[in-house]
């Protein structure tokens, strides 16, 4: 299961933050990510994979809240599960 809530990310020097809709993707479901160039698709995928840290909000994969894990534990989790 993948759940995000109130997810936001700001690039340094950007005039405004990227705001993402809440996601609740159950095990076995498939989602399609569409959007115009520059709308944040790759940024969202980087956030979901734990490669970037959100400015605010939460990212939960199964029972683990990724953006609350210390860097070392996040690296370990990514290596085993993502």
N, CA, C and O atoms as CSV, one atom per row, in Angstrom:
chain,resi,resn,atom,element,x,y,z
A,1,UNK,N,N,0.845,-1.175,0.000
A,1,UNK,CA,C,0.000,0.000,0.000
A,1,UNK,C,C,0.891,1.239,0.000
A,1,UNK,O,O,1.932,1.268,0.656
A,2,UNK,N,N,0.476,2.241,-0.730
A,2,UNK,CA,C,1.172,3.520,-0.812
A,2,UNK,C,C,0.178,4.626,-0.482
A,2,UNK,O,O,-0.875,4.731,-1.112
A,3,UNK,N,N,0.515,5.449,0.507
A,3,UNK,CA,C,-0.366,6.537,0.917
A,3,UNK,C,C,0.461,7.807,1.052
A,3,UNK,O,O,1.505,7.807,1.704
A,4,UNK,N,N,-0.010,8.893,0.434
A,4,UNK,CA,C,0.600,10.199,0.654
A,4,UNK,C,C,-0.471,11.145,1.160
A,4,UNK,O,O,-1.649,11.007,0.833
A,5,UNK,N,N,-0.041,12.113,1.966
A,5,UNK,CA,C,-0.984,13.091,2.509
A,5,UNK,C,C,-0.298,14.445,2.588
A,5,UNK,O,O,0.798,14.563,3.135
A,6,UNK,N,N,-0.946,15.462,2.042
A,6,UNK,CA,C,-0.482,16.855,2.112
A,6,UNK,C,C,0.961,17.022,1.637
A,6,UNK,O,O,1.736,17.754,2.251
A,7,UNK,N,N,1.316,16.356,0.563
A,7,UNK,CA,C,2.692,16.342,0.066
A,7,UNK,C,C,3.020,17.609,-0.707
A,7,UNK,O,O,2.303,17.993,-1.631
A,8,UNK,N,N,4.136,18.267,-0.307
A,8,UNK,CA,C,4.618,19.479,-0.968
A,8,UNK,C,C,6.132,19.402,-1.095
A,8,UNK,O,O,6.818,18.839,-0.242
A,9,UNK,N,N,6.636,19.981,-2.182
A,9,UNK,CA,C,8.081,20.048,-2.389
A,9,UNK,C,C,8.412,21.366,-3.070
A,9,UNK,O,O,7.714,21.788,-3.992
A,10,UNK,N,N,9.482,22.016,-2.613
A,10,UNK,CA,C,9.914,23.275,-3.201
A,10,UNK,C,C,11.365,23.155,-3.644
A,10,UNK,O,O,12.235,22.777,-2.859
A,11,UNK,N,N,11.614,23.474,-4.886
A,11,UNK,CA,C,12.986,23.560,-5.374
A,11,UNK,C,C,13.575,24.896,-4.952
A,11,UNK,O,O,12.884,25.915,-4.947
A,12,UNK,N,N,14.851,24.887,-4.598
A,12,UNK,CA,C,15.518,26.119,-4.207
A,12,UNK,C,C,15.433,27.135,-5.345
A,12,UNK,O,O,15.756,26.829,-6.492
A,13,UNK,N,N,15.002,28.321,-5.015
A,13,UNK,CA,C,14.880,29.384,-6.008
A,13,UNK,C,C,13.577,29.372,-6.791
A,13,UNK,O,O,13.324,30.281,-7.581
A,14,UNK,N,N,12.752,28.361,-6.585
A,14,UNK,CA,C,11.466,28.286,-7.299
A,14,UNK,C,C,10.480,29.271,-6.670
A,14,UNK,O,O,10.500,29.477,-5.457
A,15,UNK,N,N,9.631,29.870,-7.476
A,15,UNK,CA,C,8.685,30.851,-6.939
A,15,UNK,C,C,7.593,30.241,-6.066
A,15,UNK,O,O,7.043,30.925,-5.202
A,16,UNK,N,N,7.273,28.973,-6.276
A,16,UNK,CA,C,6.217,28.348,-5.469
A,16,UNK,C,C,6.479,26.852,-5.327
A,16,UNK,O,O,7.267,26.266,-6.069
A,17,UNK,N,N,5.802,26.258,-4.362
A,17,UNK,CA,C,5.954,24.832,-4.078
A,17,UNK,C,C,5.096,24.000,-5.019
A,17,UNK,O,O,4.045,24.443,-5.483
A,18,UNK,N,N,5.563,22.791,-5.290
A,18,UNK,CA,C,4.734,21.805,-5.988
A,18,UNK,C,C,3.846,21.155,-4.938
A,18,UNK,O,O,4.340,20.698,-3.907
A,19,UNK,N,N,2.555,21.109,-5.185
A,19,UNK,CA,C,1.603,20.471,-4.279
A,19,UNK,C,C,1.020,19.268,-5.001
A,19,UNK,O,O,0.594,19.368,-6.152
A,20,UNK,N,N,1.004,18.131,-4.318
A,20,UNK,CA,C,0.549,16.896,-4.942
A,20,UNK,C,C,-0.748,16.419,-4.291
A,20,UNK,O,O,-0.949,16.596,-3.089
A,21,UNK,N,N,-1.620,15.817,-5.089
A,21,UNK,CA,C,-2.865,15.286,-4.513
A,21,UNK,C,C,-2.557,14.112,-3.594
A,21,UNK,O,O,-1.554,13.419,-3.765
A,22,UNK,N,N,-3.423,13.902,-2.628
A,22,UNK,CA,C,-3.281,12.732,-1.746
A,22,UNK,C,C,-3.473,11.466,-2.564
A,22,UNK,O,O,-4.308,11.411,-3.467
A,23,UNK,N,N,-2.689,10.456,-2.235
A,23,UNK,CA,C,-2.741,9.167,-2.938
A,23,UNK,C,C,-3.056,8.076,-1.932
A,23,UNK,O,O,-2.537,8.085,-0.816
A,24,UNK,N,N,-3.895,7.147,-2.320
A,24,UNK,CA,C,-4.122,5.944,-1.533
A,24,UNK,C,C,-4.201,4.790,-2.520
A,24,UNK,O,O,-5.273,4.473,-3.037
A,25,UNK,N,N,-3.072,4.172,-2.773
A,25,UNK,CA,C,-2.947,3.096,-3.746
A,25,UNK,C,C,-2.813,1.772,-2.992
A,25,UNK,O,O,-1.804,1.527,-2.330
A,26,UNK,N,N,-3.813,0.943,-3.095
A,26,UNK,CA,C,-3.829,-0.335,-2.386
A,26,UNK,C,C,-2.920,-1.356,-3.072
A,26,UNK,O,O,-2.612,-1.226,-4.257
A,27,UNK,N,N,-2.501,-2.350,-2.332
A,27,UNK,CA,C,-1.689,-3.428,-2.879
A,27,UNK,C,C,-2.387,-4.054,-4.080
A,27,UNK,O,O,-3.563,-4.411,-4.006
A,28,UNK,N,N,-1.663,-4.184,-5.176
A,28,UNK,CA,C,-2.209,-4.781,-6.390
A,28,UNK,C,C,-2.799,-3.775,-7.365
A,28,UNK,O,O,-3.030,-4.104,-8.529
A,29,UNK,N,N,-3.046,-2.558,-6.907
A,29,UNK,CA,C,-3.560,-1.528,-7.803
A,29,UNK,C,C,-2.435,-0.964,-8.651
A,29,UNK,O,O,-1.269,-0.984,-8.257
A,30,UNK,N,N,-2.801,-0.460,-9.822
A,30,UNK,CA,C,-1.855,0.219,-10.698
A,30,UNK,C,C,-2.399,1.593,-11.012
A,30,UNK,O,O,-3.592,1.755,-11.270
A,31,UNK,N,N,-1.525,2.583,-10.989
A,31,UNK,CA,C,-1.920,3.954,-11.285
A,31,UNK,C,C,-1.093,4.456,-12.446
A,31,UNK,O,O,0.037,4.015,-12.657
A,32,UNK,N,N,-1.657,5.370,-13.189
A,32,UNK,CA,C,-0.979,6.022,-14.302
A,32,UNK,C,C,-0.755,7.477,-13.912
A,32,UNK,O,O,-1.680,8.159,-13.471
A,33,UNK,N,N,0.471,7.947,-14.076
A,33,UNK,CA,C,0.831,9.311,-13.725
A,33,UNK,C,C,0.979,10.133,-14.996
A,33,UNK,O,O,1.877,9.893,-15.804
A,34,UNK,N,N,0.095,11.098,-15.162
A,34,UNK,CA,C,0.104,11.952,-16.349
A,34,UNK,C,C,0.235,13.412,-15.940
A,34,UNK,O,O,-0.197,13.802,-14.855
A,35,UNK,N,N,0.831,14.216,-16.812
A,35,UNK,CA,C,0.910,15.645,-16.569
A,35,UNK,C,C,1.792,16.311,-17.603
A,35,UNK,O,O,2.585,15.656,-18.280
A,36,UNK,N,N,1.648,17.594,-17.715
A,36,UNK,CA,C,2.448,18.363,-18.660
A,36,UNK,C,C,3.902,18.414,-18.203
A,36,UNK,O,O,4.219,18.159,-17.041
A,37,UNK,N,N,4.770,18.748,-19.144
A,37,UNK,CA,C,6.182,18.912,-18.838
A,37,UNK,C,C,6.345,19.963,-17.736
A,37,UNK,O,O,5.766,21.048,-17.809
A,38,UNK,N,N,7.136,19.629,-16.720
A,38,UNK,CA,C,7.384,20.564,-15.628
A,38,UNK,C,C,6.336,20.571,-14.542
A,38,UNK,O,O,6.395,21.405,-13.638
A,39,UNK,N,N,5.365,19.652,-14.605
A,39,UNK,CA,C,4.276,19.661,-13.622
A,39,UNK,C,C,4.613,18.907,-12.335
A,39,UNK,O,O,3.852,18.968,-11.369
A,40,UNK,N,N,5.757,18.188,-12.309
A,40,UNK,CA,C,6.182,17.533,-11.073
A,40,UNK,C,C,6.118,16.020,-11.070
A,40,UNK,O,O,6.246,15.411,-10.007
A,41,UNK,N,N,5.924,15.384,-12.226
A,41,UNK,CA,C,5.825,13.914,-12.278
A,41,UNK,C,C,7.096,13.237,-11.749
A,41,UNK,O,O,7.022,12.344,-10.905
A,42,UNK,N,N,8.243,13.660,-12.243
A,42,UNK,CA,C,9.508,13.055,-11.814
A,42,UNK,C,C,9.786,13.384,-10.355
A,42,UNK,O,O,10.273,12.533,-9.611
A,43,UNK,N,N,9.484,14.600,-9.942
A,43,UNK,CA,C,9.669,14.974,-8.538
A,43,UNK,C,C,8.828,14.084,-7.638
A,43,UNK,O,O,9.310,13.617,-6.606
A,44,UNK,N,N,7.579,13.844,-8.013
A,44,UNK,CA,C,6.718,12.963,-7.223
A,44,UNK,C,C,7.319,11.563,-7.127
A,44,UNK,O,O,7.342,10.971,-6.048
A,45,UNK,N,N,7.798,11.037,-8.236
A,45,UNK,CA,C,8.406,9.700,-8.198
A,45,UNK,C,C,9.651,9.682,-7.315
A,45,UNK,O,O,9.884,8.704,-6.603
A,46,UNK,N,N,10.448,10.739,-7.349
A,46,UNK,CA,C,11.615,10.830,-6.473
A,46,UNK,C,C,11.205,10.882,-5.004
A,46,UNK,O,O,11.855,10.273,-4.154
A,47,UNK,N,N,10.142,11.600,-4.708
A,47,UNK,CA,C,9.625,11.645,-3.336
A,47,UNK,C,C,9.144,10.267,-2.891
A,47,UNK,O,O,9.460,9.827,-1.786
A,48,UNK,N,N,8.388,9.588,-3.739
A,48,UNK,CA,C,7.840,8.275,-3.395
A,48,UNK,C,C,8.937,7.239,-3.187
A,48,UNK,O,O,8.774,6.306,-2.400
A,49,UNK,N,N,10.053,7.401,-3.888
A,49,UNK,CA,C,11.174,6.462,-3.763
A,49,UNK,C,C,12.119,6.834,-2.620
A,49,UNK,O,O,13.066,6.100,-2.338
A,50,UNK,N,N,11.871,7.962,-1.964
A,50,UNK,CA,C,12.739,8.380,-0.874
A,50,UNK,C,C,14.021,9.041,-1.342
A,50,UNK,O,O,14.960,9.186,-0.559
A,51,UNK,N,N,14.080,9.443,-2.603
A,51,UNK,CA,C,15.281,10.101,-3.126
A,51,UNK,C,C,15.281,11.601,-2.825
A,51,UNK,O,O,16.337,12.234,-2.835
A,52,UNK,N,N,14.125,12.160,-2.563
A,52,UNK,CA,C,13.977,13.550,-2.146
A,52,UNK,C,C,13.123,13.570,-0.886
A,52,UNK,O,O,12.337,12.656,-0.641
A,53,UNK,N,N,13.285,14.616,-0.093
A,53,UNK,CA,C,12.519,14.759,1.142
A,53,UNK,C,C,11.479,15.858,0.945
A,53,UNK,O,O,11.827,16.963,0.530
A,54,UNK,N,N,10.223,15.576,1.231
A,54,UNK,CA,C,9.187,16.590,1.032
A,54,UNK,C,C,9.329,17.749,2.012
A,54,UNK,O,O,9.833,17.584,3.123
A,55,UNK,N,N,8.881,18.906,1.586
A,55,UNK,CA,C,8.842,20.082,2.460
A,55,UNK,C,C,7.819,19.848,3.570
A,55,UNK,O,O,8.028,20.242,4.718
A,56,UNK,N,N,6.721,19.206,3.212
A,56,UNK,CA,C,5.694,18.867,4.194
A,56,UNK,C,C,4.908,17.663,3.685
A,56,UNK,O,O,4.985,17.297,2.512
A,57,UNK,N,N,4.151,17.058,4.595
A,57,UNK,CA,C,3.344,15.904,4.245
A,57,UNK,C,C,4.026,14.601,4.603
A,57,UNK,O,O,5.136,14.588,5.133
A,58,UNK,N,N,3.344,13.500,4.305
A,58,UNK,CA,C,3.869,12.171,4.627
A,58,UNK,C,C,3.770,11.237,3.430
A,58,UNK,O,O,2.889,11.356,2.579
A,59,UNK,N,N,4.717,10.301,3.406
A,59,UNK,CA,C,4.745,9.240,2.401
A,59,UNK,C,C,4.833,7.927,3.164
A,59,UNK,O,O,5.810,7.674,3.869
A,60,UNK,N,N,3.816,7.103,3.020
A,60,UNK,CA,C,3.776,5.828,3.743
A,60,UNK,C,C,3.737,4.686,2.744
A,60,UNK,O,O,2.880,4.650,1.861
A,61,UNK,N,N,4.669,3.755,2.887
A,61,UNK,CA,C,4.691,2.533,2.086
A,61,UNK,C,C,4.467,1.384,3.062
A,61,UNK,O,O,5.267,1.152,3.968
A,62,UNK,N,N,3.371,0.678,2.859
A,62,UNK,CA,C,2.910,-0.318,3.824
A,62,UNK,C,C,2.777,0.365,5.177
A,62,UNK,O,O,1.974,1.291,5.297
A,63,UNK,N,N,3.507,-0.034,6.181
A,63,UNK,CA,C,3.368,0.576,7.516
A,63,UNK,C,C,4.504,1.534,7.833
A,63,UNK,O,O,4.596,2.016,8.962
A,64,UNK,N,N,5.375,1.826,6.867
A,64,UNK,CA,C,6.565,2.645,7.104
A,64,UNK,C,C,6.360,4.054,6.530
A,64,UNK,O,O,6.047,4.207,5.349
A,65,UNK,N,N,6.534,5.067,7.362
A,65,UNK,CA,C,6.490,6.454,6.909
A,65,UNK,C,C,7.908,6.824,6.487
A,65,UNK,O,O,8.775,7.064,7.327
A,66,UNK,N,N,8.133,6.865,5.172
A,66,UNK,CA,C,9.477,7.031,4.636
A,66,UNK,C,C,10.156,8.310,5.096
A,66,UNK,O,O,11.330,8.280,5.467
A,67,UNK,N,N,9.451,9.424,5.080
A,67,UNK,CA,C,10.111,10.685,5.392
A,67,UNK,C,C,10.312,10.907,6.885
A,67,UNK,O,O,10.727,11.994,7.287
A,68,UNK,N,N,10.035,9.920,7.706
A,68,UNK,CA,C,10.361,9.991,9.134
A,68,UNK,C,C,11.551,9.098,9.478
A,68,UNK,O,O,12.028,9.104,10.613
A,69,UNK,N,N,12.027,8.336,8.502
A,69,UNK,CA,C,13.167,7.455,8.754
A,69,UNK,C,C,14.471,8.246,8.715
A,69,UNK,O,O,14.633,9.129,7.872
A,70,UNK,N,N,15.408,7.938,9.624
A,70,UNK,CA,C,16.748,8.520,9.511
A,70,UNK,C,C,17.385,8.075,8.184
A,70,UNK,O,O,17.013,7.038,7.634
A,71,UNK,N,N,18.330,8.848,7.681
A,71,UNK,CA,C,18.927,8.603,6.360
A,71,UNK,C,C,19.436,7.176,6.207
A,71,UNK,O,O,19.195,6.549,5.175
A,72,UNK,N,N,20.121,6.657,7.191
A,72,UNK,CA,C,20.680,5.304,7.101
A,72,UNK,C,C,19.579,4.244,6.983
A,72,UNK,O,O,19.685,3.318,6.179
A,73,UNK,N,N,18.526,4.388,7.788
A,73,UNK,CA,C,17.407,3.435,7.729
A,73,UNK,C,C,16.658,3.563,6.405
A,73,UNK,O,O,16.211,2.561,5.848
A,74,UNK,N,N,16.519,4.784,5.899
A,74,UNK,CA,C,15.863,4.992,4.614
A,74,UNK,C,C,16.654,4.311,3.496
A,74,UNK,O,O,16.067,3.659,2.634
A,75,UNK,N,N,17.971,4.457,3.504
A,75,UNK,CA,C,18.812,3.778,2.510
A,75,UNK,C,C,18.624,2.267,2.572
A,75,UNK,O,O,18.495,1.607,1.540
A,76,UNK,N,N,18.608,1.729,3.774
A,76,UNK,CA,C,18.423,0.286,3.969
A,76,UNK,C,C,17.033,-0.142,3.455
A,76,UNK,O,O,16.913,-1.146,2.753
A,77,UNK,N,N,15.996,0.620,3.807
A,77,UNK,CA,C,14.633,0.299,3.383
A,77,UNK,C,C,14.523,0.341,1.859
A,77,UNK,O,O,13.948,-0.562,1.251
A,78,UNK,N,N,15.075,1.391,1.241
A,78,UNK,CA,C,15.035,1.511,-0.223
A,78,UNK,C,C,15.722,0.321,-0.877
A,78,UNK,O,O,15.214,-0.236,-1.851
A,79,UNK,N,N,16.869,-0.066,-0.346
A,79,UNK,CA,C,17.611,-1.191,-0.919
A,79,UNK,C,C,16.847,-2.496,-0.866
A,79,UNK,O,O,17.039,-3.355,-1.727
A,80,UNK,N,N,16.006,-2.662,0.098
A,80,UNK,CA,C,15.272,-3.925,0.257
A,80,UNK,C,C,13.869,-3.924,-0.323
A,80,UNK,O,O,13.350,-4.977,-0.695
A,81,UNK,N,N,13.243,-2.740,-0.406
A,81,UNK,CA,C,11.811,-2.720,-0.734
A,81,UNK,C,C,11.414,-1.880,-1.951
A,81,UNK,O,O,10.313,-2.047,-2.476
A,82,UNK,N,N,12.279,-0.993,-2.400
A,82,UNK,CA,C,11.860,-0.104,-3.492
A,82,UNK,C,C,12.704,-0.376,-4.711
A,82,UNK,O,O,12.517,0.264,-5.746
